[in-house]
Amino acid sequence: MTDAPDASPSPDARPASAVSDDFHVFDTTLRDGAQREGINLTVADKLTIARHLDDFGVGFIEGGWPGANPRDTEFFQRAREEIDFRHAQLVAFGATRKAGVRVEDDPQVAALLDSRAPVITLVAKSHVGHVELALRTTPEENLAMVRDTVAYLRSQGRRVFLDCEHFFDGYALDPDYAKQVVRTASEAGADVVVLCDTNGGMLPAQITAVVRTVLADTGARLGIHAQDDTGCAVANTLAAVDAGATHVQCTANGYGERVGNSNLFPVVAALELKYGRRVLPEGKLAETTRISHAIAEVVNLTPSTHQPYVGVSAFAHKAGLHASAIKVDPDLYQHIDPALVGNTMRMLVSDMAGRASIELKGKELGFELGGDRELVGRVVARVKERELAGYTYEAADASFELLLREEVEGRPVRYFTVESWRAIVEDRPDGTHANEATVKLWAKGERIVATAEGNGPVNALDRALRVGLEWIYPQLATMELVDYKVRILEGALGTGSITRVLVSTSDGRAEWSTVGVAENVIAASWQALDDAYAYGLLRAGVAPQG
């Protein structure tokens, strides 16, 4: 049993660089966000994410429920020893004491103290139906559980927040009791009482009305925790702020149970850029995109390309009409400067492209095309012709740059000339398969014949190409295929339909995408590989063949 409050940091001790305590950005990725289907965090994962969140500058990081499982208990121990928090305070999550048990004797309350977290969030029932059915106790005992636990933790030197679970549903059933829970927690010493839309069924107007009323009737400092089941979690969070809430609970990238939680990044961006409220340390908003993608990597989920503010498509422009306007003023089709959140504007090239799209994309790639209408016209015509045949350049910037360079320089970017290639798949009697490829090509005046095996025909071709060329172009050794996508384009030819292949390649510092199209999937793959290595050598500063 922990009974020494001085064993932990003072609840009022905040990192020197923290922003004002008048408004809280509270992250619960490590607890509520980890409940998303498909996420299974190790202690090391949680420590890494905690460092990212602290680097971003959130005020509070809820690390989990110590005592509920060994992983969370270990996390709090290691976080104390291994992380020097510069901006955030670590928060332990737990429940109020059990019904009929003295708070001093409740082992899960003791585990909260043993975590030595300076801040503790308690979850409590505020829905009278849940009190009677889930806790199997009386409304009066539930209030005593809230009062006793908050007061005891405060007496032990901890700062306390209280999450009112199912608050909005409970308020609809019995508003007086729901408000009584809020009032009891606040009077017992809870610094913030958080109203939770646990089922995620509320809409912004409902949130605003309830928060405003509860604030007026209780005088408590209020927070908001919104789930995204109606697709309104971010809007509901901001609606609560409009009504007077000064504490927002969110998760990175909106991770969470069912469809998720209120997304930390658009909430923070809106507060800073739309509300003019500083909620992060100076300069940290520009880290938004990097932090979002870094956390996505840790949880092993592909970053959402269309996520507001941080998605790679958030400031991507495709239509020719938009491009014409952006050429005059980027703000005409962008609500903010993407650099404010660490993102960039992108011009997508497709069969919808007009002259302005090509000129802007060329400028992005380092080519000034505005003075050559004939050249721009040729590029536009070629892009539309190629996309009609099945190519896509909005997802294959590297292939587009090679096309553009060919038009600008009057010759293709070539590092080798192909004489022939062949891929063989052998079906063996034991049910296994052998994949072998042979390439015949010319590079720097040398005729090269190379053969290699692989775990598929495309992999075998890739290896044969490397075997043949790495002694001439050692830069190829740093490059690897990191993604491969095949799509059968719409048509009535069945297995004879046109196939499009997209290949992503990396040199360890950057990734680029190339495209190939053919009736044969291997032929389409070869085109994409050819472009991938040509672009990679160009990036490496190798001069093309004359």
Residue pairs with C-beta under 8 A, 6 or more apart in sequence:
1 104
1 110
2 110
2 113
2 114
2 156
3 156
5 155
5 156
5 157
5 158
6 157
7 116
8 113
8 116
8 117
8 118
8 157
8 158
9 116
9 118
10 118
10 157
11 118
11 119
11 154
11 157
11 158
11 159
12 159
13 118
14 21
14 89
15 85
15 86
15 87
15 88
15 89
17 86
17 87
17 281
18 59
18 87
18 88
18 89
18 281
19 57
19 59
19 278
19 279
19 280
19 281
20 278
21 59
22 246
23 246
23 247
23 271
23 277
23 279
24 59
24 60
24 192
24 223
24 246
24 247
24 248
25 57
25 58
25 59
25 60
25 248
25 250
25 264
25 267
25 268
25 271
25 279
25 280
26 58
26 59
26 60
26 62
26 91
26 161
26 223
26 247
26 248
26 249
26 250
27 53
27 58
27 60
27 61
27 62
27 88
27 249
27 250
27 251
27 252
27 264
28 62
28 93
28 225
28 249
28 250
28 251
28 261
29 49
29 53
29 251
29 252
29 255
29 264
29 295
30 41
30 46
30 49
30 50
30 61
30 62
30 63
30 64
30 75
31 62
31 63
31 64
31 65
31 93
32 62
32 249
32 251
32 256
32 257
32 261
33 39
33 251
33 252
33 255
33 256
33 261
34 40
34 41
34 46
34 64
34 255
35 256
35 257
36 255
36 256
36 257
36 260
38 301
39 255
39 299
39 301
41 49
41 71
41 298
41 299
42 71
43 71
43 74
43 75
43 78
45 298
45 299
46 63
46 64
46 71
46 75
47 75
47 78
47 79
47 82
47 83
48 298
49 252
49 295
49 298
49 299
50 61
50 63
50 79
50 83
50 88
50 90
51 83
52 252
52 291
52 294
52 295
52 298
53 61
53 88
53 252
53 291
53 295
54 61
54 83
54 85
54 86
54 87
54 88
55 86
55 87
55 284
55 287
55 291
56 87
56 280
56 284
56 287
56 288
56 291
57 87
57 88
57 280
57 281
57 284
58 87
58 88
58 264
58 280
59 87
59 88
59 89
59 279
60 88
60 89
60 90
60 91
60 119
61 85
61 88
61 89
61 90
61 91
62 91
62 92
62 93
62 121
62 249
63 72
63 75
63 76
63 79
63 90
63 91
63 92
63 93
63 117
64 71
64 72
64 75
64 76
64 92
64 93
65 72
65 92
65 93
65 94
66 72
66 73
66 75
66 76
66 92
66 94
66 111
66 112
66 114
66 115
66 117
67 73
67 94
67 107
67 108
67 110
67 111
67 112
67 114
67 115
68 94
68 108
68 111
73 111
73 115
76 90
76 92
76 115
76 116
76 117
79 90
80 90
80 116
87 281
89 117
89 118
89 119
89 159
90 117
90 118
90 119
91 117
91 119
91 120
91 121
91 161
92 112
92 115
92 117
92 119
92 120
92 121
93 120
93 121
93 123
94 108
94 109
94 111
94 112
94 120
94 121
94 122
94 123
95 108
95 122
95 123
95 124
96 122
96 123
96 124
96 145
96 146
96 148
96 149
96 150
97 103
97 106
97 109
97 145
97 148
97 149
98 106
98 108
98 145
99 135
99 136
99 137
99 141
99 142
99 145
100 137
100 141
102 148
103 109
103 148
103 149
103 152
104 152
106 149
109 149
109 152
109 153
112 120
112 153
112 158
113 153
113 156
113 158
117 158
118 158
118 159
119 158
119 159
119 160
119 161
120 153
120 158
120 159
120 160
120 161
121 160
121 161
121 162
121 163
121 194
122 146
122 149
122 150
122 153
122 160
122 161
122 162
122 163
122 190
123 162
123 163
123 165
124 142
124 145
124 146
124 162
124 163
124 164
124 165
124 181
124 185
125 131
125 134
125 135
125 142
125 165
125 166
125 170
125 181
126 164
126 165
126 166
126 167
126 170
126 171
126 177
126 178
126 181
126 182
127 165
127 166
127 167
127 169
127 170
127 173
127 178
128 139
128 170
128 173
128 174
128 177
128 178
129 170
129 173
130 165
130 166
130 170
131 137
131 138
131 139
131 142
132 138
132 139
135 142
137 145
139 177
142 181
143 180
143 181
143 184
146 162
146 181
146 184
146 185
146 188
147 184
147 185
147 187
147 188
148 188
150 160
150 162
150 185
150 188
150 189
150 190
151 188
151 189
153 160
154 160
154 188
154 189
159 191
160 189
160 190
160 191
161 190
161 191
161 192
161 193
161 194
161 223
161 247
162 185
162 190
162 192
162 193
162 194
163 194
163 196
163 225
163 249
164 170
164 178
164 181
164 182
164 185
164 193
164 194
164 195
164 196
165 196
165 198
166 196
166 198
166 199
167 178
167 195
167 196
167 197
167 198
168 195
168 196
168 197
168 201
168 202
168 206
168 207
168 210
169 198
169 199
169 201
170 177
170 178
171 178
171 179
171 210
171 214
175 213
178 214
179 214
179 217
179 218
182 193
182 195
182 214
182 218
182 220
182 222
183 218
183 220
185 193
185 220
186 193
186 218
186 219
186 220
186 221
190 220
191 221
192 221
192 222
192 223
192 246
192 247
193 218
193 220
193 221
193 222
193 223
194 222
194 223
194 224
194 225
194 247
194 249
195 210
195 211
195 214
195 222
195 223
195 224
195 225
195 240
195 245
196 225
197 207
197 224
197 225
197 226
197 227
197 233
197 236
198 225
198 227
199 227
199 229
200 226
200 227
200 228
200 229
200 230
200 233
200 258
200 259
201 229
201 230
202 226
202 230
202 232
202 236
203 230
203 232
203 236
204 232
204 235
204 236
204 238
204 239
205 239
207 224
207 226
207 236
207 239
207 240
207 243
208 239
208 240
208 242
208 243
209 243
211 222
211 224
211 239
211 240
211 243
211 244
211 245
212 243
212 244
214 220
214 222
215 222
215 243
215 244
215 245
221 246
221 247
222 240
222 244
222 245
222 246
222 247
223 240
223 245
223 246
223 247
223 248
223 249
224 236
224 237
224 240
224 241
224 245
224 247
224 248
224 249
224 262
225 249
225 261
225 262
226 232
226 233
226 234
226 236
226 237
226 240
226 249
226 261
226 262
227 233
227 256
227 257
227 258
227 259
227 260
227 261
227 262
228 234
228 254
228 256
228 259
228 260
228 261
228 262
228 263
229 258
229 259
231 259
233 254
233 260
233 261
233 262
233 263
234 254
234 262
234 263
234 266
234 267
234 270
236 262
237 248
237 250
237 262
237 267
238 267
238 270
238 271
240 248
241 248
241 271
241 275
248 262
248 267
248 271
249 261
249 262
250 261
250 262
250 263
250 264
250 267
250 268
251 260
251 261
251 262
251 263
251 264
252 263
252 264
252 265
252 291
252 292
252 295
253 263
253 264
253 265
253 292
253 295
253 296
253 301
253 303
253 304
253 307
254 260
254 261
254 262
254 263
254 264
255 261
255 299
255 301
263 307
263 308
265 288
265 291
265 292
265 307
265 308
265 309
265 310
265 341
266 307
266 308
266 309
268 279
268 280
268 285
268 288
269 285
269 288
269 308
269 309
269 336
269 340
269 341
271 277
271 279
272 278
272 279
272 280
272 285
273 285
273 336
273 340
285 340
285 341
285 342
286 339
286 340
286 341
286 342
287 342
288 309
288 310
288 341
288 342
288 343
289 309
289 310
289 341
289 342
289 343
290 342
292 303
292 307
292 310
293 303
293 310
296 302
296 303
303 310
303 311
303 312
304 311
305 311
305 312
305 313
306 313
306 314
307 314
308 314
309 336
309 341
309 343
310 341
310 342
310 343
312 343
312 346
313 346
314 338
314 343
315 334
315 338
315 343
315 344
315 345
315 346
316 345
316 346
316 347
316 348
316 394
317 323
317 326
317 333
317 345
317 346
317 347
317 348
317 357
317 360
318 348
318 350
318 352
318 353
318 357
318 394
319 352
320 352
320 353
320 354
320 355
320 356
320 357
321 354
322 333
323 347
323 353
323 354
323 356
323 357
323 360
324 354
324 356
325 332
325 333
326 332
326 333
326 334
326 345
326 347
326 356
326 360
327 356
327 359
327 360
330 337
330 345
331 337
334 345
338 344
338 345
346 364
347 357
347 360
347 361
347 364
348 357
348 361
348 393
348 394
349 357
349 358
349 361
349 383
349 393
349 394
349 400
350 383
350 387
350 392
350 393
350 394
351 383
351 384
351 387
351 388
353 361
353 380
353 383
353 384
354 380
355 373
355 376
355 377
355 380
358 369
358 376
358 379
358 380
358 383
359 369
359 370
359 376
361 400
361 404
362 368
362 369
362 376
362 379
362 404
363 369
365 401
365 404
367 404
367 408
369 375
369 376
369 379
369 408
375 407
375 408
378 407
379 403
379 404
379 407
382 403
382 407
383 393
383 400
383 403
386 393
386 403
387 393
389 498
389 517
390 489
390 498
390 500
390 517
391 399
391 500
391 515
391 517
392 500
392 502
392 515
393 399
393 400
393 403
393 515
395 502
395 513
395 515
396 502
396 513
396 514
396 515
396 531
397 512
397 513
398 505
398 512
398 513
398 514
398 531
398 532
398 535
399 513
399 514
399 515
399 528
399 531
399 535
401 535
402 412
402 413
402 514
402 531
402 534
402 535
402 538
405 413
406 412
406 413
413 534
413 535
413 538
413 544
414 534
414 544
414 545
415 443
415 469
415 473
415 533
415 534
415 537
415 542
415 544
415 545
416 441
416 442
416 443
416 448
416 469
416 545
417 441
417 442
417 443
417 545
418 439
418 440
418 441
418 530
419 440
419 441
419 442
419 447
420 439
420 440
421 437
421 438
421 439
421 440
421 441
421 461
421 464
421 526
422 437
422 438
422 439
423 435
423 436
423 437
423 457
423 458
423 460
423 461
423 522
424 434
424 435
424 436
424 437
424 457
425 433
425 434
425 435
425 457
426 433
426 434
426 435
426 436
427 433
428 434
434 453
435 453
435 454
435 455
435 456
435 457
435 459
435 460
436 451
436 452
436 453
436 454
436 460
437 451
437 452
437 453
437 454
437 457
437 460
437 461
437 463
437 464
438 449
438 450
438 451
438 464
439 448
439 449
439 450
439 451
439 461
439 464
439 465
439 468
440 447
440 448
440 449
441 447
441 448
441 468
441 469
442 448
443 468
443 469
443 472
443 473
443 545
444 472
444 545
446 472
448 468
448 469
448 472
449 468
450 464
450 465
450 467
450 468
450 469
451 464
451 467
452 460
452 463
452 464
452 466
452 467
453 460
453 463
454 460
454 461
454 462
454 463
457 522
457 525
458 484
458 522
458 525
458 529
459 481
461 522
461 525
461 526
461 529
462 481
462 529
465 529
465 533
466 476
466 477
469 476
469 533
470 476
470 477
473 537
473 542
475 507
475 536
475 537
475 540
475 542
476 533
476 536
476 537
478 507
478 508
478 540
479 505
479 506
479 507
479 532
479 533
479 536
480 505
480 506
481 503
481 504
481 505
481 529
481 532
482 504
482 505
482 506
482 511
483 502
483 503
483 504
484 501
484 502
484 503
484 504
484 525
485 501
485 502
485 503
486 499
486 500
486 501
486 521
486 524
487 499
487 500
487 501
487 502
488 497
488 498
488 499
489 497
489 498
489 499
489 500
489 517
490 497
491 497
491 498
496 519
497 519
498 517
498 518
498 519
499 517
499 518
499 519
499 520
499 521
499 524
500 515
500 516
500 517
500 524
501 515
501 516
501 517
501 521
501 524
501 525
501 527
501 528
502 513
502 514
502 515
502 528
503 513
503 514
503 515
503 516
503 525
503 528
503 529
503 531
503 532
504 511
504 512
504 513
505 511
505 512
505 513
505 514
505 532
505 533
505 535
505 536
506 512
507 536
507 539
507 540
510 539
512 532
512 535
512 536
512 539
514 527
514 528
514 529
514 531
514 532
514 535
515 527
515 528
515 531
516 523
516 524
516 525
516 526
516 527
516 528
516 529
516 530
516 531
517 524
517 527
518 524
518 527
534 544
537 544
538 544
